[in-house]
Amino acid sequence: MILDADRVKPINDFKFHLKGLIDNEEFYQRWIEHPSSSIIHHERECCEEARLWFLAYARSMEGWTAAQYQMKPPTWLAQLFKWGPSVWPISWCQVIKEKTIDCGVFAALAREVFSAQGVSAHPAQALLSYNQNCTDHWKDLWIKGMNKVDKRKLGDVFPWVGNKIVYHEVCVLEMADGQAKVYDSTFGNWLEPHKRVGFGALLSVRTECPRLLNWGDKLLSYGEWVDL
């Protein structure tokens, strides 16, 4: 298979493209090297029962979800959980007891739902652009949320919020025709492969699908950050 090299930006080109934005982002290197989140399974009944309960709940909600792309995205996740800080690592038997979860947990849960529907779903990460008023608000929100968590369980909190860039976790769906669909499970919407500017603009995305996928005019390759 011959790849179109112009469609996959090497990491140096990626950095150059975002240079004006990342100059003041102290956590940038941590963002691009950070592994995607996953939910721990203790390989015991506690986690298996929790996972099966969640999937049964998902099936019960699918009748109320509008179908798109021959699948039913779990838009109802935002009704089941609030968005906020999560304690990591987190297991299945913990997740179902939580009222608040972060984007990593949202993405991991969405992958389980899509997989149960017969859709190949893989971890994906994104960098998005926001103004500093917004990022300052989120930093305050996270501090308040973490203050409610038992510090003995909190561990190291990943610095996902920067000055004008934020790290986010989503999921990529591998379609039969080699196309990709990128779903933001935190906010319940599909991300589009179009470059734009302004509030919430998607700057780049990285997927963990072992197969090359076409996403608009972009080619998504395992582990490679692709900028818009």
N, C-alpha and C positions, 0 to 999 in steps of 0.2 A: 504494500500500500504506500503510495506517495503522498506525503503530507504537504499542504500549502503552508510553507514556513512563514509567509507574511501574515497568516491568520493567528499564529500563536506567538505572542510577544515574549521574548526572553525576559528573565527577571530584571536584567539591567535596563532594558527598554521600559519595563513597568515602573521601575524606580524613577527613571528620567521623566516619564510622563507625569508622575505625581509629585515631582520634586518640589514644586512651589507650595504644595499642601503639606508635605511631610516634614519640611524643614523644622517646624516647631512641634512635631509630634514625638515626644520622648518614648512612647511605647510602640512605635511603628514596627520595630524589629520583632518585638514579642508577638504582635498581631500576625505578621506574615509567617511566623514559625510555629504558631500555636496549633496543636492538634485539635481536631473537631471533638465535640463532646459526645459521650455515650453513657447509657444507664447501666449500672452494674447489676448483674444477675448472680445472686448468691448460690445458685444451683441447689436451692432448697425450696420447700413448699411455700415459704413466705413470699419469695419473689415470683414463683411460677403462678401462684394463685392471684397475686396482684396484677401480673401481666395479663392473665386470662380475663380477669374482671375488667381491666381497661379495654381490651379488645371487644369484649361483649358489650360494653358501654358504647364503644365506637360504632358497632353494628346497629345498635338501637338508635343512634343519632343520624345514621346515613340516610334514613328516609326523610329527614328534615333538611338535608343539605342539597343545594342545587348542583347537579352534575356538570362537569366541564372536562373536555378532553377524554371522554369515556371513563371518568373516574369521579370520585366524590371527595374533594378536599376537606380536611377536618377543620372547617371554620369555627366549629363549636368549641374548640380547645380554649378559646378566650372566655367562654362562659364557664368552663370548668375550673380554670386557673386564672389568677391575676399575674401580671408580669412584674417581676422584681428579682431581688437577689436569691440565689439558691446556694445551698451548702454542697460543696464538692469534696470528695466523690459522693454520688447519690445512687441509691439502689431502687429497684422496682418497689420493694416493700416500703420504702420511704416516700417515693413520688406520690403514691395514691393518698397519702396522708397530708400532703402539702396543699396549701391554698395559694401559694405564690411560687412561681418558677421563673427561671431566666430563659433567654433565647435558646441556649444549648439544650435545655430540657424540652422546650417546645419543639425544636427541630427533631430531637430523638423520638419523641412521641409521634410526631407526624410521619416519620419514616416507618414506624411500626404499623400505623393505620394504612398507609399506601401499600406496604408489603402484604398486609392481610387482604387487600383488594386485588392482589396479583400484579401490582405495579412494582418494577424495580426502582427502589428509592435509595439514594446514597447521601452521605454527609456533604455539606457544602458550606463555605464561609464567604463573607462579603465585607467590603469596606464601603461605608456610606458617608456622604458629606452633609453636615448640619452646621448651623450657625452657633456661635459660642454661647449665646443666651440659652439655647436648647441644651447644649452639652453641660453647661454649668448647672442647669436644673436637674439633669439626670444624675450628675455627681452628687448633688444634695439628696436626691431621692434614694440613691444607693446607700449613702451613709445612714440615712434614717432607717432604711430597711435592714441594714446590717446590725444596727443597734438593737433590733428586736430579736436577733438570732443569738443563740447560745454561743458565746465566743469560743468555747471548747470544741465546738463542732464546725466552726466557720472555716478554719484553715486559711490557705492563701487565696485572696480574692483577686481574680484576674482583672487587670485595668482595661476594660473594654472601651471606656469613654476617653477620648482625647480632647484636644482643643476644638478642632473643626472636623475631625474624622472619628467615626465609631466603628468598632468591630462588631460583626453580627453573624449569627449562624442561621442557615436556611437549609433546604434540602433540594437536591436535583433528582428529577425523575427521568429514567432512561426509557424512552419510547421505542417501540419495535422498529420504527423507520430510521433509527439513529439520531432522532431529534431529542433535544433536552427541554424540559420544562423546569423552571426554578420557582419553588414555592416558599414564600415567607410565612412560616407557620405561626410566628408570634402575632402578626397582624392580619393573617388570613387572606393574603393576596398573592397574585402571580407577579414575578419580576420580569420585566421586558429587557431584551438585549439592545436597548437603544441608548446612546449617549445623550445625557441631558445635564443641565446645571441647575443649581438651586437647592431648596430644602429637600433633604432625603435622597439626593442624587446617588445612584449606584456608581461607584468608581471602579470596582474590580470584584472578581469572583474566583473562587478556587473550589474544585470539586474532587471527590474521592471515588468517582466512577472509573473502574478499570478499562472502560471502553471509550474510545473517542466519540464525542457527541457534538452535533451541530446545534448551535443556539443562535438563531438569527444568522448574521454573517461572521459569528465567532466560532472557533473550534475549541471545545473544552477538553483538556487533556489532564489525566490524573496528576494531582498535586501541583499543577501549574497555576499561578495567579494570572488571570487574563483581564486586562483593563478594557474599559469601555471608552 
